[in-house]
Amino acid sequence: MRLGWYAGASTALAGTVVLSAFYQRANFYSAMVYLAQSNFCLLVLVNFSLLLYSSFVYGLTRMFFGPLRAVEVEQLTERAWFAITETCLAMTIFREEIGAWFLVMFAALVTGKVWGWIGDGRVEVLEQQPPANPRLFHLRLSLSLTLSFIYDIYILRYTINTVIQQARPNMMVMFLFEFAVLATSSWRTAARYALSLTEQNIQESQKRKRLAERRQEVRQEREAIIRQREAAAAAGEEVSDEPLPNEDDIDEMDIEVPGWSAKGEFVLWLDLVTDLVKLGIYIVFFFMLLAFYGLPIHIMRDLFMTARDFIKRLGALMRYRKAIQEMNRYPDATQEDLGREDTCIICREEMRPWDPENNPGAMDRIRPKKLPCGHILHLGCLKSWLERQQVCPTCRSPVTLSENARAAQNRAAGLRIEIGGGRPADQQPPANPGAAPVQGQQNGGAQPEQRPAGPRIFNFGPLRVGFGANGQQVRELAQQFGMPQAALNQQGLAPPTPGAGTPIVAGTTATVSPLPTGDNLQNVGTLLSQADQQS
């Protein structure tokens, strides 16, 4: 409703200023001069031109994409604000060259970005769920992606030719790099759409092949039952009246296919290469503007986000390949394991024990695998999950064996430090039998063992700072850093030996709880410096 009021008011104002100009001036030329020299008339006409252009783009969007969903409108609004803000910051760099042509190029840039965002979102929707009308959906999406890529390449070529002809840095340099990034994003979206189409074709061919095999099995089973009945009738035995299996009763929805398992790695490589190209474009653009105009504030966010995404995708790809290599080392879930947990947390389907001998038609993707943390998932669901994250979807622990063992060691070491450096309760050494029993033990009651006070631990992101550590905790910390026993003796942190007044009984071990000392913090610093020198 508000948009309708805006369109009506803009049209009325534009018509009013044009009629007023022709009424006040005698001929067409003088009327055009009046409209061009009046700031108010220019503002009204530019606003009306933007309204017409927006209406044209909206019509093309409805024709190629159909009605937009609410989530798409929200995402477009959020991204458009960032794009407009960055362009306003760019105006501060090219403020001497701002004019009508700058607004035209800016409108063209926003149009290309909006089309790219919508196309990328539609490809993601295609990967998540099949469309209601596949023929119309694919026709619209393929035409829109092709038109978007041609549009970006055409304007990129125009900006390159303009920069070469002018042979000086100006606002066209900014649009050159912007459309280069936009063309890269359009290429990535088109390549991902091609991968999705390839996956669908592979699944369809696998489904047709599996359906033909299943129908052949039903026909063979039907012929075998008919022969058995004929043999029974010839022998004078009673013939069963059960209905024969029919191959037409097979539903295509019940056919399971392995799919295209290599798609996930291709998508990761595609995103990594795209981020690498975009990062190179942003770096060149950043240093070029820095050399001629000063610090380009408007692309610092994009440069940082692209560099961060590239590093994250590179690490994710390396972890994914490592997890895929170690996936075959994961044991299959047994019947006892599935008795405790028989539902896959990703697909929410029931898991069954893997028995390829008795069930030769079972797909490898439904094979239940037990992760190092103990949780069970389908093999296919696990592969699809590893494309996004390399941790368990239930407990968030690493899925690779080496990282899981390292995380367990770190948790155990941190637990020992936090509880005061003592051993767990089931590994505590026996108490000193030579000491006098306390009153509770004389009466037959169990007196809980008192642990030494642990340090106060403060977490500052990846840093952990502790205060009030005693000598035993310092020794354990030094052992974790690989300090030799001689260095501990030099610092006076060797394990305490029982004194002369402490009775020792054969077969037992005397333990002395060291008291906190004021020099432990200095000792820790000395040990850490020695560890750095040795490493």
N, C-alpha and C positions, 0 to 999 in steps of 0.2 A: 504493500500500500504506500509506504513512504517512498519507494523507488518510483512508483507511478506519479506521485506528487512532484518528485524531483524532475522526472522526464517532462511532465506537462509544464512546469514552471520554466525549465530551460528552453523548451520550444517556444513558449510564449515570449520570453525575453528576447530570444534570437530574432523572432519575427518582428517584434516591436522596434528593435534597433535598426533592422534593415529597412523597414518601411519608413522609419523616421529619417534615415539618411537619404532615401530617394525623395522624400517629401521636401526636405530642406535644401537639397542640391538640385541643380538644373539638369545635369546629365549623369550618365553612368560613371564616367571617369572621376568626376568630382565627388560622387557618392562613395566610390571605393577609396579615394584619398581620405575622406572624412572617417570612414570606418577604420582605416589603417592607422590614423593618427590619434584616435580617441582610445585612451586606455580602458575605459569602461566597455566600449564596444568590442575591443579586442578580447577582454576577459569573457564577455558573454559569448562571443563567437567561438573562442577556444573551448569553452565549457560545452557548447553545443556540438562541436566537432568531436570531442571526447565521448559525448553521449552517443553520437552516431557510430563511432568506431567500436565502442563497447557493445552496442546492440548488434553490430555485425559479427563481432567475435563471439558473443553469446549465442547467436543463431548458428554459427559454425560448430560451437561446442555442443549444442543440443542435437545437431545433425550427426556428428561423428561420435559423440559419447552418450547421447541420451540424457535423461534427467540425472543430475548429480545427487549423490546421497548426502545425508546430513554430516557424516564424518568427513566426506570429501570437501564440503563447503567450509567446515571448521578448519581443516588442514590448509586449504587454500588461503583463508583469511589470515591464519597465523604466519604462513610463509610470505604472503604478500606484504605484511607489515615489515618484516625483516628486509625484504627486497627494496621497499620504498625508503626505509631508513638508511640503508647502505647507499642508495642512489643520492639521497639528500646530503650525506656526508661527502660523496664524490663531487657534488656540486661546489663544495668549498675549495676543491683543488682546481676545478676547471670553471671557476666563476667568471672569468673573462670571456668564455666561449659559450655561455648559456644563451640560448636563443630558441627560435622556432624549430630548427633542425635538431637541436638537443632533445626537445620534447618528443619529436617524431621518433627518434632513435630509442628514447626511453620507453615509449609506448610499444614499440616493436620488441624491445627486450623483455618487458613484462609479459607480453603476449606469448613469446616463446617459452618463458619460464612456466607460465600457467599451463600451457599445453603439455609441456614436459612433465609437470607434477601430476596432472590428471592421467596421462598415459602410464606413468610409473605406478600410480595407484591401481589402475585397472589391471596391469600385469600381475601385481601382487594378489588382487582379488581372484584372478584366473588360477593362480597357483594354490589358493586356499580352497576354492569351491568351484564346481563346474557351473557355467552360465545357464540360465533358463532357456535362452534361445541361442544355441551355439553358432548357428550360421550367421545371424545378424550381429552377434557380439564380435566374432572374429572378423567379419567384413568391416565393421566400424573401426575396430582397434587397429587392424592392419593398415587401413587407409589413413587413419589419424597419425600413426607412428611414421609412416612414409612421408606424409605431408609435413610433419614436424621436423624430420631430419632434413628434408629438402629445403625447408624454410631457413633452418639454422645455417646450413651450408651456403645457401645463396647470400644471406646477409653477411656471413663471415667472409665470403669472397669479395663482397662489395667493400667491406671495411679494410681488408688487406690492400685492395687496389687504391683506395682513398689514401691510406697511410703512405703507400709507395709514391703516389703522385705528389703529395704534399711534402714528404721528406722531412717532417718535423713532428715532434710529439705534441699531440692535441687530444681533444676529447675522443676522437675516433680510436685512439690506442686503447682506451678503456673499453669501448664497445667491442673492439677486436678480441681482447682477451675474454670478455664476458661471453661473447658468442662462441669462442673456442671452447670454453667450459661447457656451454649449453649444448654444443654439437657433440661433445664427448659424452655428456649425460644421455642425449638422445640415442647415440650409438649403443650405449650400455643397455638402455631400455629395450631397444630393438633386438639386441643379441639375447637378452634374457627372455624375451617373448619367443624368439626362435628356439631357445632351449626348451621352453614350456611346450611348444608345438611338437618338437622332437620327442619329448617324453610322452606326450599323449599318443603320438603315432606308434611308439614302441609298445606302450601299454595296450593299445587296440590290437596290434598284431599279435602280441602275446595272448591276449584274451581270445582272439579268434582261433589261434592254434590250440590253446588249452580247451576251448569249447569243442573243437573238432575231435580232440583226443578223448574228451569225456563222453561224447556221443558215440564214438567208436567203442569205448568200454561198455556202454549201456547196450549197444547192439550185440556185442559179443556175449554179454551176460544174458540177454534175452534169448539168443540162439542156444546157449548152453542150457537154459531152463526148458526150452521147447524140446531139445533132444532128451533131456532127463524125463520129461513127461511122456514122450513117445516111447522111450524104453520102459517106463513103468507101466504104460498101457499095454504094451506088447507082452509084458510079463504077468499081466493080470492083477497088478497092484493098484491101490487107490491113487488117483491122480489129484494133486492139489488144485484148488480153484482160486488161488491167490492171483491177483492181477499181475500181468507181466510188466516189467519196467519199460517205460516209454522215454525215448530220447527227447521228445518234445517237452517233457516235464522239467528239463534242466533250465534253471533261471540264470541268465547272464550275471545277475547281481551276486550270485553265490560263487562265481568263478574268481579265484584269487591268483594273481600274477605277481612275479617278483618285481616288476617295474624296472626303471633305469637307475641303478644304484650310483652311477658315475655322475649324475647331474649335480649333486651337492658340491663335489669338488670343482666342477666346471664353474659353478656360480661363485664359489669362493675365489677362484682364479680371476674370473671376470671382474668382480668387485675390486680385487687387489690391483689389477692392471688399470682399471678406471681411476682409482684413487691416486695411483702413481702418476698417470698422465695429468690429472687435475692438479696434483701437488706441484709438478714441474711447471705448469702454466702459471699457477699463482706465484711461485717463487720468481720466475722471470718477470712477471708483471710487477711484483712488489719492488724488486731492485730497480726496475726501469723507472717507476714513479718516484722511488726514493732518490734516484740520481737527478731527475729533472724537476720534480715538483716538491719534494719533501716526503715526510712520513705519510704513507697512504693508510689512514685510519679505517677507511671503509672496507678494506679487504683483510684486515688483520684477523677478524673473527673467522672468515672463510678459510684463511691460510691455517689458522690454528686447528679448526675443526677437521680440515682435510688431512693435515699431518697426524692428528690424533686417530682418525679413522684408518689411515694407512697403517700405522703402527699396530693398532688393535687387530685389523684384518690379517696382517702378516703373522702376528702371534697366534691368532685363531686358526689360520691355515696350518701352521706348523704343529699346533696341538692336535688339530683334527687328523692330520696324516699320521701322527704318532699314535693317536687313539685308535685309528682304523687298523694300523699294523698290530697293535696289541689286542685288538678285539677278539681274534681267534684264540688268544690265550685265556680268555674268560671261560670258566667252566659252565657247562649246561646245568640248568636248574633241575634238581631231582624232584621226585614225587613228594618227598618230605619238605623240601623248600617251598614247593607250590602249595602245600597244605597250609603253610603260614601266610603266604602272599600269592594269590593266583590271579590277580587283576593287574594288567599293564596300566601304569599311571598315565601314559600318553594317549593310547587309543581306547582305554577303558574296556577292553575286551578280555575275556577269560583266556588264561594261558594253560597249555597242556604240555606234558612231558614230551621231549623230542625223541621220537622213535621212528627213524626213517625205514627200518627193516619191515615193520608191520604196517607202516603208512607211507608207501613210496611216493604218493602224490603230494605230500606235504611241502609247502613252500619254505624255503630257508629263512625268509623274512619273519615268520612267526615262531622261529626257534627261540625259546626262553633262555636268556643269558643272565648270569649272576655277576654283578659288578663287584669290585673289590670291597665296597662298603656293605655288601650283603643284599642290596635291593635287586629286584628282578625286572627285566624289561624284554620286550620282543626285540629281536635282532634288527629288523627293519625300522622299528620305532627308535631304537638306540642310534642308528645311523642318521636318521633324519634329525634327531635331537642334537647330535654332535655337530651338525652343520651350523647350528646357532650358538650352542654353548658346549663347553668341554667339561662339564661337571654333572654330577648325579641330579636328576630333576627333583628328587625327594629330599636328600640331605645336603645337597650342594657341595659334596666332597669331590675331589678330582677323580676322574675315571681311569687315568693312566696309573699303572702299577707303581712306577718310580715316584711320581708326584704324591700318590696316596701314602706310600711308606714315609716319604719325607714329611708330609703333613702330620702323620701320626707321631713321628719322633719330635716334631716341634711342639705339638700339643702336650706330649708327655713331659718334655723339658720345661715348658711353661707351667705345667701343673705342679711339678716338683718345686719350682721356685716360689710359686704363689702360696703353697701350703707350708712353707718354711724350710724347704730343702730336705724334708724327711722322706722316707720311703713310704709306699702305700701300706695300708693297714695289714694286708695279707702277707707282706714281706718284712714286717718289723722284727728285729732280733729279739730274743728272749730277754727279759729283765734280769738285772744283776741278782743272782740268788743269794749273795752274801750280805745284801742290805737288809736292814730290819724291816719286817713286814709292817705295813700301815694298819691302822685300826680297822678299816673296812675289810682287809684281807684276813685279819685274825677272826673276825666274826663270820667269815665264809663269803662275804660279799665281793663282787667284782669291782675293782677300782679302775676307772678308765685312765689310760696312759695320757699324760699331759705332754703335748707337743710344744716345742719351742716356738716362740712368737715369730711369725713370718714377716717378711718385709712388706712395706706398703708399695703397691705397684700402680703406676699411672701410665695410661696408654695415650700417646700423642701420635695418632695415625700409625705409621710403621714403626715408631720408636716406643720403647717401653723403658720407663725410668722407675727404679726401685730405691727405697730408703729403709735403713734399719736392718740390713742383711747381717747374719752372723757368720762366723768363720766357716762353718760347714757349707753354707750356701755359696760363699765365695769360692771354696774349693771345687764344688760341683760346677760352678760357672767357668772356672779356669779349666777344668777337665773337658768341658764342652768345646772350649776354644783350642784344645789340643796342647795345653801347657805341660811340659814334663814335670816329673816329681821334684827334680832338683830346683826348679824355679819356685815351686811352692815352699820348699824348705828355706830358700833364701828370704822369702817374704814372711816367714814365720807362720805359714798356713798349713803346715804338715798335719796329717791326722793326729789327734791327741793320743798319747800313750798313757796307760793307767799309772797312777802314782804309787808310791810305796805304801800309802795307807789304804789303798783300795784292794780288797781281797779278790783273788782270782781263783775260780774253781775250774777244774779240768772239764773240758767239753762245753764250756760256756764262753761267751764273749762279753767283755765289759764295755759298756757304751757310756760316753760322757757327752752330755749336751752342752756344746760350747755356748758361752754367753756372748751377746752382742758386744762388740768393741767399737771404739770411736775411730779406729784406723782402717776399718774395712773398706770404706769408700776410696781411700788413698791406695789401698792394696789392689782393689779392682782396677783402678786406673793404671797402675803400674803393670799389672798382668795383661791388660788389653794392649798397652803400648808394646810389651814384649812379644805378644802374639802377632801384632802387625809387623814387627821387625823380622820375626821368623818366617812369616808367610811371604 
